[in-house]
Amino acid sequence: MDKCLKILFSADVRRDAVQHMLHTCTKKVAVEGVAQMFSENNIRIIVCGSVENVDAFIDMMYQELVKANVEEPIIEPFLKDKDYRGVFRIVQ
């Protein structure tokens, strides 16, 4: 069974730090989707994959966000609207 989530959070950190965190998390688990930094501090992530992999991604992301003193992200269910072709992209 597949699971898709939309994750929104604000972070007062450098963009390359967010990119590194996402790259690290997505390398460890097989998820697909997209991350977009749509304003100076706001990040939107769409992540899809097996329930286990998406949950593992969320756990790793939480650990990284706690280290960076980022507030609790907003996590919502998401209906997959496009084919991410098995990869995770970071859009700037």
PDB file of N, CA, C and O in Angstrom:
ATOM      1  N   MET A   1       0.831  -1.181   0.000  1.00  0.00           N
ATOM      2  CA  MET A   1       0.000   0.000   0.000  1.00  0.00           C
ATOM      3  C   MET A   1       0.876   1.245   0.000  1.00  0.00           C
ATOM      4  O   MET A   1       1.879   1.301   0.711  1.00  0.00           O
ATOM      5  N   ASP A   2       0.502   2.237  -0.791  1.00  0.00           N
ATOM      6  CA  ASP A   2       1.266   3.476  -0.860  1.00  0.00           C
ATOM      7  C   ASP A   2       0.648   4.550   0.015  1.00  0.00           C
ATOM      8  O   ASP A   2      -0.548   4.539   0.308  1.00  0.00           O
ATOM      9  N   LYS A   3       1.503   5.476   0.420  1.00  0.00           N
ATOM     10  CA  LYS A   3       1.087   6.579   1.272  1.00  0.00           C
ATOM     11  C   LYS A   3       1.699   7.852   0.709  1.00  0.00           C
ATOM     12  O   LYS A   3       2.870   7.860   0.328  1.00  0.00           O
ATOM     13  N   CYS A   4       0.920   8.927   0.653  1.00  0.00           N
ATOM     14  CA  CYS A   4       1.425  10.226   0.214  1.00  0.00           C
ATOM     15  C   CYS A   4       1.075  11.266   1.267  1.00  0.00           C
ATOM     16  O   CYS A   4      -0.039  11.294   1.790  1.00  0.00           O
ATOM     17  N   LEU A   5       2.049  12.122   1.569  1.00  0.00           N
ATOM     18  CA  LEU A   5       1.859  13.170   2.559  1.00  0.00           C
ATOM     19  C   LEU A   5       2.358  14.506   2.022  1.00  0.00           C
ATOM     20  O   LEU A   5       3.290  14.564   1.220  1.00  0.00           O
ATOM     21  N   LYS A   6       1.719  15.571   2.480  1.00  0.00           N
ATOM     22  CA  LYS A   6       2.213  16.922   2.237  1.00  0.00           C
ATOM     23  C   LYS A   6       2.724  17.436   3.575  1.00  0.00           C
ATOM     24  O   LYS A   6       2.029  17.359   4.588  1.00  0.00           O
ATOM     25  N   ILE A   7       3.942  17.959   3.570  1.00  0.00           N
ATOM     26  CA  ILE A   7       4.588  18.447   4.785  1.00  0.00           C
ATOM     27  C   ILE A   7       4.939  19.912   4.574  1.00  0.00           C
ATOM     28  O   ILE A   7       5.588  20.265   3.589  1.00  0.00           O
ATOM     29  N   LEU A   8       4.518  20.748   5.485  1.00  0.00           N
ATOM     30  CA  LEU A   8       4.818  22.177   5.422  1.00  0.00           C
ATOM     31  C   LEU A   8       5.529  22.583   6.708  1.00  0.00           C
ATOM     32  O   LEU A   8       5.122  22.205   7.807  1.00  0.00           O
ATOM     33  N   PHE A   9       6.605  23.365   6.548  1.00  0.00           N
ATOM     34  CA  PHE A   9       7.253  23.909   7.738  1.00  0.00           C
ATOM     35  C   PHE A   9       8.039  25.149   7.379  1.00  0.00           C
ATOM     36  O   PHE A   9       8.388  25.374   6.220  1.00  0.00           O
ATOM     37  N   SER A  10       8.307  25.941   8.385  1.00  0.00           N
ATOM     38  CA  SER A  10       9.127  27.138   8.235  1.00  0.00           C
ATOM     39  C   SER A  10      10.430  26.896   8.962  1.00  0.00           C
ATOM     40  O   SER A  10      10.457  26.337  10.058  1.00  0.00           O
ATOM     41  N   ALA A  11      11.496  27.321   8.343  1.00  0.00           N
ATOM     42  CA  ALA A  11      12.809  27.111   8.945  1.00  0.00           C
ATOM     43  C   ALA A  11      13.679  28.333   8.703  1.00  0.00           C
ATOM     44  O   ALA A  11      13.818  28.798   7.572  1.00  0.00           O
ATOM     45  N   ASP A  12      14.248  28.834   9.754  1.00  0.00           N
ATOM     46  CA  ASP A  12      15.159  29.963   9.633  1.00  0.00           C
ATOM     47  C   ASP A  12      16.589  29.434   9.523  1.00  0.00           C
ATOM     48  O   ASP A  12      17.458  29.749  10.336  1.00  0.00           O
ATOM     49  N   VAL A  13      16.799  28.618   8.488  1.00  0.00           N
ATOM     50  CA  VAL A  13      18.112  28.030   8.219  1.00  0.00           C
ATOM     51  C   VAL A  13      18.446  28.232   6.753  1.00  0.00           C
ATOM     52  O   VAL A  13      17.576  28.565   5.949  1.00  0.00           O
ATOM     53  N   ARG A  14      19.691  28.033   6.414  1.00  0.00           N
ATOM     54  CA  ARG A  14      20.119  28.197   5.031  1.00  0.00           C
ATOM     55  C   ARG A  14      19.494  27.132   4.135  1.00  0.00           C
ATOM     56  O   ARG A  14      19.252  26.005   4.568  1.00  0.00           O
ATOM     57  N   ARG A  15      19.240  27.497   2.896  1.00  0.00           N
ATOM     58  CA  ARG A  15      18.643  26.572   1.936  1.00  0.00           C
ATOM     59  C   ARG A  15      19.501  25.327   1.741  1.00  0.00           C
ATOM     60  O   ARG A  15      18.969  24.223   1.622  1.00  0.00           O
ATOM     61  N   ASP A  16      20.809  25.491   1.709  1.00  0.00           N
ATOM     62  CA  ASP A  16      21.661  24.325   1.494  1.00  0.00           C
ATOM     63  C   ASP A  16      21.583  23.357   2.673  1.00  0.00           C
ATOM     64  O   ASP A  16      21.781  22.156   2.493  1.00  0.00           O
ATOM     65  N   ALA A  17      21.297  23.859   3.878  1.00  0.00           N
ATOM     66  CA  ALA A  17      21.135  22.970   5.032  1.00  0.00           C
ATOM     67  C   ALA A  17      19.863  22.142   4.889  1.00  0.00           C
ATOM     68  O   ALA A  17      19.856  20.955   5.214  1.00  0.00           O
ATOM     69  N   VAL A  18      18.794  22.758   4.406  1.00  0.00           N
ATOM     70  CA  VAL A  18      17.540  22.036   4.169  1.00  0.00           C
ATOM     71  C   VAL A  18      17.741  21.005   3.059  1.00  0.00           C
ATOM     72  O   VAL A  18      17.286  19.868   3.176  1.00  0.00           O
ATOM     73  N   GLN A  19      18.418  21.399   1.994  1.00  0.00           N
ATOM     74  CA  GLN A  19      18.687  20.471   0.892  1.00  0.00           C
ATOM     75  C   GLN A  19      19.500  19.285   1.368  1.00  0.00           C
ATOM     76  O   GLN A  19      19.216  18.149   0.989  1.00  0.00           O
ATOM     77  N   HIS A  20      20.503  19.529   2.189  1.00  0.00           N
ATOM     78  CA  HIS A  20      21.332  18.444   2.711  1.00  0.00           C
ATOM     79  C   HIS A  20      20.507  17.495   3.572  1.00  0.00           C
ATOM     80  O   HIS A  20      20.659  16.278   3.475  1.00  0.00           O
ATOM     81  N   MET A  21      19.625  18.051   4.422  1.00  0.00           N
ATOM     82  CA  MET A  21      18.771  17.231   5.273  1.00  0.00           C
ATOM     83  C   MET A  21      17.865  16.354   4.423  1.00  0.00           C
ATOM     84  O   MET A  21      17.736  15.159   4.690  1.00  0.00           O
ATOM     85  N   LEU A  22      17.238  16.929   3.406  1.00  0.00           N
ATOM     86  CA  LEU A  22      16.349  16.161   2.541  1.00  0.00           C
ATOM     87  C   LEU A  22      17.113  15.109   1.754  1.00  0.00           C
ATOM     88  O   LEU A  22      16.641  13.982   1.600  1.00  0.00           O
ATOM     89  N   HIS A  23      18.275  15.464   1.263  1.00  0.00           N
ATOM     90  CA  HIS A  23      19.095  14.520   0.504  1.00  0.00           C
ATOM     91  C   HIS A  23      19.480  13.336   1.385  1.00  0.00           C
ATOM     92  O   HIS A  23      19.417  12.187   0.948  1.00  0.00           O
ATOM     93  N   THR A  24      19.875  13.613   2.614  1.00  0.00           N
ATOM     94  CA  THR A  24      20.253  12.555   3.548  1.00  0.00           C
ATOM     95  C   THR A  24      19.079  11.622   3.825  1.00  0.00           C
ATOM     96  O   THR A  24      19.230  10.401   3.791  1.00  0.00           O
ATOM     97  N   CYS A  25      17.916  12.195   4.097  1.00  0.00           N
ATOM     98  CA  CYS A  25      16.733  11.382   4.421  1.00  0.00           C
ATOM     99  C   CYS A  25      16.270  10.551   3.235  1.00  0.00           C
ATOM    100  O   CYS A  25      15.923   9.381   3.402  1.00  0.00           O
ATOM    101  N   THR A  26      16.257  11.132   2.041  1.00  0.00           N
ATOM    102  CA  THR A  26      15.756  10.396   0.880  1.00  0.00           C
ATOM    103  C   THR A  26      16.744   9.347   0.378  1.00  0.00           C
ATOM    104  O   THR A  26      16.342   8.401  -0.299  1.00  0.00           O
ATOM    105  N   LYS A  27      18.010   9.497   0.693  1.00  0.00           N
ATOM    106  CA  LYS A  27      18.991   8.479   0.313  1.00  0.00           C
ATOM    107  C   LYS A  27      18.809   7.199   1.118  1.00  0.00           C
ATOM    108  O   LYS A  27      19.076   6.102   0.628  1.00  0.00           O
ATOM    109  N   LYS A  28      18.346   7.354   2.372  1.00  0.00           N
ATOM    110  CA  LYS A  28      18.241   6.204   3.276  1.00  0.00           C
ATOM    111  C   LYS A  28      16.974   5.391   3.063  1.00  0.00           C
ATOM    112  O   LYS A  28      16.947   4.199   3.370  1.00  0.00           O
ATOM    113  N   VAL A  29      15.928   6.016   2.541  1.00  0.00           N
ATOM    114  CA  VAL A  29      14.670   5.308   2.297  1.00  0.00           C
ATOM    115  C   VAL A  29      14.200   5.580   0.877  1.00  0.00           C
ATOM    116  O   VAL A  29      14.439   6.656   0.327  1.00  0.00           O
ATOM    117  N   ALA A  30      13.539   4.607   0.298  1.00  0.00           N
ATOM    118  CA  ALA A  30      13.065   4.729  -1.080  1.00  0.00           C
ATOM    119  C   ALA A  30      11.716   5.439  -1.093  1.00  0.00           C
ATOM    120  O   ALA A  30      10.667   4.807  -0.965  1.00  0.00           O
ATOM    121  N   VAL A  31      11.755   6.762  -1.251  1.00  0.00           N
ATOM    122  CA  VAL A  31      10.539   7.555  -1.391  1.00  0.00           C
ATOM    123  C   VAL A  31      10.676   8.397  -2.651  1.00  0.00           C
ATOM    124  O   VAL A  31      11.773   8.586  -3.178  1.00  0.00           O
ATOM    125  N   GLU A  32       9.555   8.891  -3.115  1.00  0.00           N
ATOM    126  CA  GLU A  32       9.569   9.780  -4.268  1.00  0.00           C
ATOM    127  C   GLU A  32       8.764  11.015  -3.923  1.00  0.00           C
ATOM    128  O   GLU A  32       7.988  11.016  -2.968  1.00  0.00           O
ATOM    129  N   GLY A  33       8.952  12.061  -4.703  1.00  0.00           N
ATOM    130  CA  GLY A  33       8.192  13.273  -4.469  1.00  0.00           C
ATOM    131  C   GLY A  33       8.978  14.504  -4.848  1.00  0.00           C
ATOM    132  O   GLY A  33       9.876  14.464  -5.690  1.00  0.00           O
ATOM    133  N   VAL A  34       8.619  15.601  -4.205  1.00  0.00           N
ATOM    134  CA  VAL A  34       9.244  16.874  -4.533  1.00  0.00           C
ATOM    135  C   VAL A  34       9.277  17.750  -3.284  1.00  0.00           C
ATOM    136  O   VAL A  34       8.374  17.701  -2.448  1.00  0.00           O
ATOM    137  N   ALA A  35      10.325  18.545  -3.175  1.00  0.00           N
ATOM    138  CA  ALA A  35      10.433  19.550  -2.122  1.00  0.00           C
ATOM    139  C   ALA A  35      10.595  20.894  -2.806  1.00  0.00           C
ATOM    140  O   ALA A  35      11.373  21.035  -3.750  1.00  0.00           O
ATOM    141  N   GLN A  36       9.858  21.872  -2.327  1.00  0.00           N
ATOM    142  CA  GLN A  36       9.934  23.197  -2.919  1.00  0.00           C
ATOM    143  C   GLN A  36      10.057  24.231  -1.819  1.00  0.00           C
ATOM    144  O   GLN A  36       9.280  24.247  -0.865  1.00  0.00           O
ATOM    145  N   MET A  37      11.048  25.093  -1.974  1.00  0.00           N
ATOM    146  CA  MET A  37      11.235  26.204  -1.060  1.00  0.00           C
ATOM    147  C   MET A  37      10.551  27.402  -1.712  1.00  0.00           C
ATOM    148  O   MET A  37      11.128  28.069  -2.570  1.00  0.00           O
ATOM    149  N   PHE A  38       9.298  27.670  -1.289  1.00  0.00           N
ATOM    150  CA  PHE A  38       8.505  28.637  -2.023  1.00  0.00           C
ATOM    151  C   PHE A  38       8.581  30.053  -1.492  1.00  0.00           C
ATOM    152  O   PHE A  38       7.997  30.954  -2.094  1.00  0.00           O
ATOM    153  N   SER A  39       9.250  30.281  -0.432  1.00  0.00           N
ATOM    154  CA  SER A  39       9.590  31.629   0.008  1.00  0.00           C
ATOM    155  C   SER A  39      10.867  31.508   0.834  1.00  0.00           C
ATOM    156  O   SER A  39      11.438  30.424   0.951  1.00  0.00           O
ATOM    157  N   GLU A  40      11.294  32.588   1.384  1.00  0.00           N
ATOM    158  CA  GLU A  40      12.595  32.585   2.057  1.00  0.00           C
ATOM    159  C   GLU A  40      12.734  31.482   3.102  1.00  0.00           C
ATOM    160  O   GLU A  40      13.787  30.852   3.193  1.00  0.00           O
ATOM    161  N   ASN A  41      11.686  31.239   3.895  1.00  0.00           N
ATOM    162  CA  ASN A  41      11.810  30.275   4.988  1.00  0.00           C
ATOM    163  C   ASN A  41      10.787  29.151   4.950  1.00  0.00           C
ATOM    164  O   ASN A  41      10.787  28.306   5.845  1.00  0.00           O
ATOM    165  N   ASN A  42       9.919  29.109   3.953  1.00  0.00           N
ATOM    166  CA  ASN A  42       8.843  28.124   3.914  1.00  0.00           C
ATOM    167  C   ASN A  42       9.155  26.995   2.945  1.00  0.00           C
ATOM    168  O   ASN A  42       9.556  27.222   1.804  1.00  0.00           O
ATOM    169  N   ILE A  43       8.963  25.784   3.422  1.00  0.00           N
ATOM    170  CA  ILE A  43       9.276  24.595   2.626  1.00  0.00           C
ATOM    171  C   ILE A  43       8.033  23.726   2.541  1.00  0.00           C
ATOM    172  O   ILE A  43       7.349  23.503   3.540  1.00  0.00           O
ATOM    173  N   ARG A  44       7.743  23.235   1.332  1.00  0.00           N
ATOM    174  CA  ARG A  44       6.647  22.290   1.123  1.00  0.00           C
ATOM    175  C   ARG A  44       7.244  21.017   0.541  1.00  0.00           C
ATOM    176  O   ARG A  44       8.000  21.061  -0.429  1.00  0.00           O
ATOM    177  N   ILE A  45       6.901  19.894   1.139  1.00  0.00           N
ATOM    178  CA  ILE A  45       7.400  18.598   0.693  1.00  0.00           C
ATOM    179  C   ILE A  45       6.208  17.713   0.380  1.00  0.00           C
ATOM    180  O   ILE A  45       5.273  17.616   1.175  1.00  0.00           O
ATOM    181  N   ILE A  46       6.240  17.073  -0.770  1.00  0.00           N
ATOM    182  CA  ILE A  46       5.291  16.023  -1.111  1.00  0.00           C
ATOM    183  C   ILE A  46       6.115  14.745  -1.144  1.00  0.00           C
ATOM    184  O   ILE A  46       7.075  14.644  -1.908  1.00  0.00           O
ATOM    185  N   VAL A  47       5.751  13.779  -0.328  1.00  0.00           N
ATOM    186  CA  VAL A  47       6.509  12.525  -0.267  1.00  0.00           C
ATOM    187  C   VAL A  47       5.543  11.359  -0.430  1.00  0.00           C
ATOM    188  O   VAL A  47       4.487  11.318   0.200  1.00  0.00           O
ATOM    189  N   CYS A  48       5.922  10.409  -1.287  1.00  0.00           N
ATOM    190  CA  CYS A  48       5.092   9.233  -1.549  1.00  0.00           C
ATOM    191  C   CYS A  48       5.974   7.986  -1.514  1.00  0.00           C
ATOM    192  O   CYS A  48       7.168   8.038  -1.810  1.00  0.00           O
ATOM    193  N   GLY A  49       5.364   6.888  -1.153  1.00  0.00           N
ATOM    194  CA  GLY A  49       6.075   5.619  -1.129  1.00  0.00           C
ATOM    195  C   GLY A  49       5.301   4.621  -0.296  1.00  0.00           C
ATOM    196  O   GLY A  49       4.145   4.847   0.063  1.00  0.00           O
ATOM    197  N   SER A  50       5.955   3.521   0.004  1.00  0.00           N
ATOM    198  CA  SER A  50       5.302   2.537   0.859  1.00  0.00           C
ATOM    199  C   SER A  50       5.089   3.151   2.245  1.00  0.00           C
ATOM    200  O   SER A  50       5.802   4.073   2.640  1.00  0.00           O
ATOM    201  N   VAL A  51       4.116   2.638   2.965  1.00  0.00           N
ATOM    202  CA  VAL A  51       3.805   3.164   4.294  1.00  0.00           C
ATOM    203  C   VAL A  51       5.043   3.136   5.180  1.00  0.00           C
ATOM    204  O   VAL A  51       5.326   4.106   5.883  1.00  0.00           O
ATOM    205  N   GLU A  52       5.775   2.037   5.150  1.00  0.00           N
ATOM    206  CA  GLU A  52       6.974   1.900   5.991  1.00  0.00           C
ATOM    207  C   GLU A  52       8.032   2.937   5.625  1.00  0.00           C
ATOM    208  O   GLU A  52       8.635   3.543   6.510  1.00  0.00           O
ATOM    209  N   ASN A  53       8.263   3.145   4.325  1.00  0.00           N
ATOM    210  CA  ASN A  53       9.294   4.082   3.893  1.00  0.00           C
ATOM    211  C   ASN A  53       8.912   5.532   4.187  1.00  0.00           C
ATOM    212  O   ASN A  53       9.759   6.325   4.599  1.00  0.00           O
ATOM    213  N   VAL A  54       7.651   5.880   3.980  1.00  0.00           N
ATOM    214  CA  VAL A  54       7.216   7.242   4.277  1.00  0.00           C
ATOM    215  C   VAL A  54       7.303   7.497   5.782  1.00  0.00           C
ATOM    216  O   VAL A  54       7.735   8.571   6.202  1.00  0.00           O
ATOM    217  N   ASP A  55       6.901   6.530   6.587  1.00  0.00           N
ATOM    218  CA  ASP A  55       7.018   6.680   8.041  1.00  0.00           C
ATOM    219  C   ASP A  55       8.477   6.818   8.471  1.00  0.00           C
ATOM    220  O   ASP A  55       8.788   7.614   9.357  1.00  0.00           O
ATOM    221  N   ALA A  56       9.365   6.053   7.854  1.00  0.00           N
ATOM    222  CA  ALA A  56      10.800   6.153   8.168  1.00  0.00           C
ATOM    223  C   ALA A  56      11.339   7.526   7.764  1.00  0.00           C
ATOM    224  O   ALA A  56      12.142   8.115   8.488  1.00  0.00           O
ATOM    225  N   PHE A  57      10.900   8.037   6.611  1.00  0.00           N
ATOM    226  CA  PHE A  57      11.305   9.369   6.161  1.00  0.00           C
ATOM    227  C   PHE A  57      10.860  10.423   7.172  1.00  0.00           C
ATOM    228  O   PHE A  57      11.640  11.302   7.541  1.00  0.00           O
ATOM    229  N   ILE A  58       9.598  10.336   7.624  1.00  0.00           N
ATOM    230  CA  ILE A  58       9.067  11.294   8.604  1.00  0.00           C
ATOM    231  C   ILE A  58       9.876  11.234   9.897  1.00  0.00           C
ATOM    232  O   ILE A  58      10.208  12.273  10.467  1.00  0.00           O
ATOM    233  N   ASP A  59      10.192  10.039  10.360  1.00  0.00           N
ATOM    234  CA  ASP A  59      10.984   9.897  11.589  1.00  0.00           C
ATOM    235  C   ASP A  59      12.352  10.550  11.447  1.00  0.00           C
ATOM    236  O   ASP A  59      12.792  11.272  12.342  1.00  0.00           O
ATOM    237  N   MET A  60      13.029  10.301  10.325  1.00  0.00           N
ATOM    238  CA  MET A  60      14.352  10.901  10.106  1.00  0.00           C
ATOM    239  C   MET A  60      14.258  12.413   9.980  1.00  0.00           C
ATOM    240  O   MET A  60      15.102  13.139  10.505  1.00  0.00           O
ATOM    241  N   MET A  61      13.228  12.887   9.282  1.00  0.00           N
ATOM    242  CA  MET A  61      13.056  14.319   9.105  1.00  0.00           C
ATOM    243  C   MET A  61      12.809  15.003  10.447  1.00  0.00           C
ATOM    244  O   MET A  61      13.372  16.065  10.717  1.00  0.00           O
ATOM    245  N   TYR A  62      11.966  14.397  11.293  1.00  0.00           N
ATOM    246  CA  TYR A  62      11.724  14.946  12.624  1.00  0.00           C
ATOM    247  C   TYR A  62      13.024  15.074  13.408  1.00  0.00           C
ATOM    248  O   TYR A  62      13.264  16.101  14.043  1.00  0.00           O
ATOM    249  N   GLN A  63      13.857  14.053  13.370  1.00  0.00           N
ATOM    250  CA  GLN A  63      15.126  14.097  14.095  1.00  0.00           C
ATOM    251  C   GLN A  63      15.987  15.260  13.615  1.00  0.00           C
ATOM    252  O   GLN A  63      16.593  15.964  14.422  1.00  0.00           O
ATOM    253  N   GLU A  64      16.038  15.457  12.304  1.00  0.00           N
ATOM    254  CA  GLU A  64      16.837  16.548  11.745  1.00  0.00           C
ATOM    255  C   GLU A  64      16.237  17.912  12.094  1.00  0.00           C
ATOM    256  O   GLU A  64      16.974  18.855  12.381  1.00  0.00           O
ATOM    257  N   LEU A  65      14.914  18.022  12.071  1.00  0.00           N
ATOM    258  CA  LEU A  65      14.264  19.297  12.390  1.00  0.00           C
ATOM    259  C   LEU A  65      14.453  19.665  13.853  1.00  0.00           C
ATOM    260  O   LEU A  65      14.618  20.840  14.182  1.00  0.00           O
ATOM    261  N   VAL A  66      14.431  18.674  14.729  1.00  0.00           N
ATOM    262  CA  VAL A  66      14.664  18.931  16.158  1.00  0.00           C
ATOM    263  C   VAL A  66      16.077  19.469  16.358  1.00  0.00           C
ATOM    264  O   VAL A  66      16.281  20.392  17.146  1.00  0.00           O
ATOM    265  N   LYS A  67      17.048  18.903  15.658  1.00  0.00           N
ATOM    266  CA  LYS A  67      18.433  19.374  15.765  1.00  0.00           C
ATOM    267  C   LYS A  67      18.555  20.830  15.336  1.00  0.00           C
ATOM    268  O   LYS A  67      19.363  21.580  15.885  1.00  0.00           O
ATOM    269  N   ALA A  68      17.744  21.231  14.343  1.00  0.00           N
ATOM    270  CA  ALA A  68      17.807  22.589  13.803  1.00  0.00           C
ATOM    271  C   ALA A  68      16.857  23.549  14.528  1.00  0.00           C
ATOM    272  O   ALA A  68      16.710  24.701  14.120  1.00  0.00           O
ATOM    273  N   ASN A  69      16.216  23.079  15.599  1.00  0.00           N
ATOM    274  CA  ASN A  69      15.269  23.895  16.371  1.00  0.00           C
ATOM    275  C   ASN A  69      14.151  24.470  15.508  1.00  0.00           C
ATOM    276  O   ASN A  69      13.787  25.637  15.652  1.00  0.00           O
ATOM    277  N   VAL A  70      13.613  23.655  14.618  1.00  0.00           N
ATOM    278  CA  VAL A  70      12.513  24.057  13.754  1.00  0.00           C
ATOM    279  C   VAL A  70      11.207  23.661  14.428  1.00  0.00           C
ATOM    280  O   VAL A  70      11.104  22.603  15.047  1.00  0.00           O
ATOM    281  N   GLU A  71      10.209  24.537  14.295  1.00  0.00           N
ATOM    282  CA  GLU A  71       8.903  24.238  14.878  1.00  0.00           C
ATOM    283  C   GLU A  71       8.289  23.010  14.226  1.00  0.00           C
ATOM    284  O   GLU A  71       8.704  22.578  13.150  1.00  0.00           O
ATOM    285  N   GLU A  72       7.297  22.465  14.901  1.00  0.00           N
ATOM    286  CA  GLU A  72       6.583  21.269  14.442  1.00  0.00           C
ATOM    287  C   GLU A  72       6.034  21.475  13.023  1.00  0.00           C
ATOM    288  O   GLU A  72       5.348  22.465  12.771  1.00  0.00           O
ATOM    289  N   PRO A  73       6.323  20.567  12.109  1.00  0.00           N
ATOM    290  CA  PRO A  73       5.783  20.700  10.752  1.00  0.00           C
ATOM    291  C   PRO A  73       4.297  20.335  10.705  1.00  0.00           C
ATOM    292  O   PRO A  73       3.791  19.619  11.568  1.00  0.00           O
ATOM    293  N   ILE A  74       3.623  20.837   9.691  1.00  0.00           N
ATOM    294  CA  ILE A  74       2.229  20.470   9.440  1.00  0.00           C
ATOM    295  C   ILE A  74       2.268  19.318   8.443  1.00  0.00           C
ATOM    296  O   ILE A  74       2.842  19.446   7.362  1.00  0.00           O
ATOM    297  N   ILE A  75       1.658  18.194   8.808  1.00  0.00           N
ATOM    298  CA  ILE A  75       1.658  17.012   7.946  1.00  0.00           C
ATOM    299  C   ILE A  75       0.216  16.658   7.635  1.00  0.00           C
ATOM    300  O   ILE A  75      -0.603  16.473   8.536  1.00  0.00           O
ATOM    301  N   GLU A  76      -0.087  16.566   6.325  1.00  0.00           N
ATOM    302  CA  GLU A  76      -1.439  16.273   5.877  1.00  0.00           C
ATOM    303  C   GLU A  76      -1.412  15.156   4.851  1.00  0.00           C
ATOM    304  O   GLU A  76      -0.421  14.998   4.139  1.00  0.00           O
ATOM    305  N   PRO A  77      -2.479  14.381   4.763  1.00  0.00           N
ATOM    306  CA  PRO A  77      -2.579  13.396   3.673  1.00  0.00           C
ATOM    307  C   PRO A  77      -2.603  14.132   2.337  1.00  0.00           C
ATOM    308  O   PRO A  77      -3.041  15.280   2.256  1.00  0.00           O
ATOM    309  N   PHE A  78      -2.136  13.469   1.311  1.00  0.00           N
ATOM    310  CA  PHE A  78      -2.057  14.093  -0.008  1.00  0.00           C
ATOM    311  C   PHE A  78      -2.443  13.067  -1.058  1.00  0.00           C
ATOM    312  O   PHE A  78      -2.017  11.913  -0.996  1.00  0.00           O
ATOM    313  N   LEU A  79      -3.241  13.484  -2.011  1.00  0.00           N
ATOM    314  CA  LEU A  79      -3.578  12.620  -3.139  1.00  0.00           C
ATOM    315  C   LEU A  79      -2.542  12.840  -4.230  1.00  0.00           C
ATOM    316  O   LEU A  79      -2.356  13.962  -4.700  1.00  0.00           O
ATOM    317  N   LYS A  80      -1.886  11.796  -4.622  1.00  0.00           N
ATOM    318  CA  LYS A  80      -0.838  11.874  -5.637  1.00  0.00           C
ATOM    319  C   LYS A  80      -1.443  12.374  -6.940  1.00  0.00           C
ATOM    320  O   LYS A  80      -2.324  11.732  -7.511  1.00  0.00           O
ATOM    321  N   ASP A  81      -0.964  13.528  -7.406  1.00  0.00           N
ATOM    322  CA  ASP A  81      -1.526  14.136  -8.605  1.00  0.00           C
ATOM    323  C   ASP A  81      -0.632  14.022  -9.834  1.00  0.00           C
ATOM    324  O   ASP A  81      -1.038  14.396 -10.934  1.00  0.00           O
ATOM    325  N   LYS A  82       0.567  13.514  -9.654  1.00  0.00           N
ATOM    326  CA  LYS A  82       1.455  13.319 -10.804  1.00  0.00           C
ATOM    327  C   LYS A  82       2.391  12.159 -10.538  1.00  0.00           C
ATOM    328  O   LYS A  82       2.529  11.694  -9.407  1.00  0.00           O
ATOM    329  N   ASP A  83       3.023  11.707 -11.594  1.00  0.00           N
ATOM    330  CA  ASP A  83       3.974  10.609 -11.481  1.00  0.00           C
ATOM    331  C   ASP A  83       5.359  11.187 -11.200  1.00  0.00           C
ATOM    332  O   ASP A  83       5.915  11.913 -12.024  1.00  0.00           O
ATOM    333  N   TYR A  84       5.906  10.863 -10.042  1.00  0.00           N
ATOM    334  CA  TYR A  84       7.218  11.376  -9.673  1.00  0.00           C
ATOM    335  C   TYR A  84       8.353  10.505 -10.211  1.00  0.00           C
ATOM    336  O   TYR A  84       9.529  10.789  -9.982  1.00  0.00           O
ATOM    337  N   ARG A  85       7.989   9.455 -10.919  1.00  0.00           N
ATOM    338  CA  ARG A  85       8.937   8.573 -11.615  1.00  0.00           C
ATOM    339  C   ARG A  85       9.994   7.979 -10.697  1.00  0.00           C
ATOM    340  O   ARG A  85      11.131   7.749 -11.110  1.00  0.00           O
ATOM    341  N   GLY A  86       9.614   7.735  -9.456  1.00  0.00           N
ATOM    342  CA  GLY A  86      10.502   7.034  -8.529  1.00  0.00           C
ATOM    343  C   GLY A  86      11.660   7.836  -7.989  1.00  0.00           C
ATOM    344  O   GLY A  86      12.579   7.265  -7.403  1.00  0.00           O
ATOM    345  N   VAL A  87      11.644   9.163  -8.170  1.00  0.00           N
ATOM    346  CA  VAL A  87      12.748   9.981  -7.667  1.00  0.00           C
ATOM    347  C   VAL A  87      12.204  11.091  -6.775  1.00  0.00           C
ATOM    348  O   VAL A  87      11.015  11.409  -6.797  1.00  0.00           O
ATOM    349  N   PHE A  88      13.097  11.664  -6.000  1.00  0.00           N
ATOM    350  CA  PHE A  88      12.772  12.804  -5.147  1.00  0.00           C
ATOM    351  C   PHE A  88      13.533  13.996  -5.666  1.00  0.00           C
ATOM    352  O   PHE A  88      14.758  13.959  -5.780  1.00  0.00           O
ATOM    353  N   ARG A  89      12.808  15.063  -5.984  1.00  0.00           N
ATOM    354  CA  ARG A  89      13.429  16.261  -6.541  1.00  0.00           C
ATOM    355  C   ARG A  89      13.317  17.428  -5.556  1.00  0.00           C
ATOM    356  O   ARG A  89      12.349  17.541  -4.803  1.00  0.00           O
ATOM    357  N   ILE A  90      14.335  18.290  -5.585  1.00  0.00           N
ATOM    358  CA  ILE A  90      14.305  19.513  -4.809  1.00  0.00           C
ATOM    359  C   ILE A  90      14.238  20.652  -5.813  1.00  0.00           C
ATOM    360  O   ILE A  90      15.162  20.852  -6.601  1.00  0.00           O
ATOM    361  N   VAL A  91      13.135  21.398  -5.779  1.00  0.00           N
ATOM    362  CA  VAL A  91      12.914  22.507  -6.712  1.00  0.00           C
ATOM    363  C   VAL A  91      13.255  23.797  -6.015  1.00  0.00           C
ATOM    364  O   VAL A  91      12.843  24.029  -4.878  1.00  0.00           O
ATOM    365  N   GLN A  92      14.015  24.646  -6.704  1.00  0.00           N
ATOM    366  CA  GLN A  92      14.390  25.934  -6.110  1.00  0.00           C
ATOM    367  C   GLN A  92      13.655  27.060  -6.790  1.00  0.00           C
ATOM    368  O   GLN A  92      13.837  28.223  -6.429  1.00  0.00           O
TER     369      GLN A  92
END
